[in-house]
Structure formats: C-alpha cells, structure tokens
Amino acid sequence: MPFSAFDIIGPVMVGPSSSHTAGAARLGLMARRLLGEVPRAAAITLHGSFAATGHGHATDRALLAGLLGLAPDDASLPRSRELAAAAGLAFAFAAEDMGESVHPNTARIQLTSSEAGAADAPDSLTMTGSSLGGGVIEISSIDGYATSFRGDLDTLVCWHEDRRGFLAHITAIVACVEVNIAALRTTRTGRGTHALTVIETDGPLPSAALNLFAHIPWLARLRALPPLP
C-alpha cells in the first residue's frame, strides 16, 4: 500500500495527538454536521484508550471543539470547554467498556438539538465512531444503524422508509449530474420499515440536484456533508 508524506507526518492540528485529539475533533464535527446545528446537550461515552488516557491527550476538549464546529487545527480547541459553556452546550462524559471487538479509540456521542434550532434538525442524534490514527476516523453507527464511512469524501446521509424504488430515485439524481458514486450502503431495521443510506461521491452535488431530493417519497431527512477538514 503506498503512503504519502502526510500519512507519516500526520494532519495539521492542535496537539498533542493525531488519534486522540485531531481524530476526536473530527468525530465531534461529524456528529455536529449530522445533527445540523450546534447541539443543546451532549452525552459522550468513551471506550478503551479514549477513556483511559483521553483527558491527558485533550480528547474531551477536541470532541467538544468539533461539536462547536471547530476544525482540528483551530487555535481555540484548548478552550472548548469554556466555549461550550458560553454557547449553552451542556455536556457530560462517561467511560464504558464496549467490548474487545470495538476499536480502542471509540466514542459514542448522543446529542440533543436546541429548542429553537434548525427546522430540519432532529430532536436527538446518536453517532458512534472511532479514531484510527493520523486523524483518520470511521463512523460505525448512526441512530442505531450500522454503517461505515470516514468523512473524507462528499457524503449523502439519508434517513428514509425502506421502500422499493427509493435507491433508484437517489442514484438517478446523482447520475443526472454526472457525479460518480464511490460507495453506497443501506441498513434497515426490517423489510418495509426504516432505513439509513450513506452514499459517498467523488464530488459535491449541485444545489439543484439536492433540491430534487425533497420530492422523493419516503425520504425523512437528508444531510449533504462535504469532506471533513
């Protein structure tokens, strides 16, 4: 497998650790983007190394920085606890052994949206993700749906009913604007019930294409996410 200098040096970030700090900030930022706004409350559960050494490596501050919308290289990251309090973000951290099969740098982030938040923001959101090293992350669960993506590509996240033809609608819109699909994964609670589809693409969809999604039957909510910084 070829490596670049960035794989060895690591990302531009506020330290001290690319896995415990930069990766944690990206996890927080991804959760904030999925919710669609800065949350009103956050309950964050840390597993493994995140739980054991996270405080010394600023994992808690990095996660909060991401929830506030700050990038891993933002100089304000060390002050994120104070910034969160000023923004009215209530937060709590806990430790939990999630099992040997779970990556040691894993966090489960449970968010509550603000009472006067964005119109399309859900009341709550739960995301589980891991920091793999070098600032790279992997999202493994959203609202209880198993998934797998890293946030390094343009990504569409769709909450929807499991209905025949739904994916055909989605992929037809993407094809019409000649954007290539890099990966697609659907997880459902059961046949004909609720589902989550994550589509990674090789570029962003234009706003006109995104507006067409509003006309797709069975789509409850959509997030169009740019690559993480």
Stockholm file with secondary structure:
# STOCKHOLM 1.0

chainA/1-229         MPFSAFDIIGPVMVGPSSSHTAGAARLGLMARRLLGEVPRAAAITLHGSFAATGHGHATDRALLAGLLGLAPDDASLPRSRELAAAAGLAFAFAAEDMGESVHPNTARIQLTSSEAGAADAPDSLTMTGSSLGGGVIEISSIDGYATSFRGDLDTLVCWHEDRRGFLAHITAIVACVEVNIAALRTTRTGRGTHALTVIETDGPLPSAALNLFAHIPWLARLRALPPLP
#=GR chainA/1-229 SS CCCCHHHHHCCSCSSSCIIIIIHHHHHHHHHHHHHTSCCSEEEEEEEHHHHHHTTTTTHHHHHHHHHTTCCTTCTTGGGHHHHHHHTTCEEEEEECCCCTTSCSSEEEEEEECCTTCCTTCCSEEEEEEEEEETTEEEEEEETTEEEEECSSSEEEEEEEECCTTHHHHHHHHHHHTTCCEEEEEEEESSTTSEEEEEEEESSCCCHHHHHHGGGSTTEEEEEEECCCC
#=GC SS_cons         CCCCHHHHHCCSCSSSCIIIIIHHHHHHHHHHHHHTSCCSEEEEEEEHHHHHHTTTTTHHHHHHHHHTTCCTTCTTGGGHHHHHHHTTCEEEEEECCCCTTSCSSEEEEEEECCTTCCTTCCSEEEEEEEEEETTEEEEEEETTEEEEECSSSEEEEEEEECCTTHHHHHHHHHHHTTCCEEEEEEEESSTTSEEEEEEEESSCCCHHHHHHGGGSTTEEEEEEECCCC
//
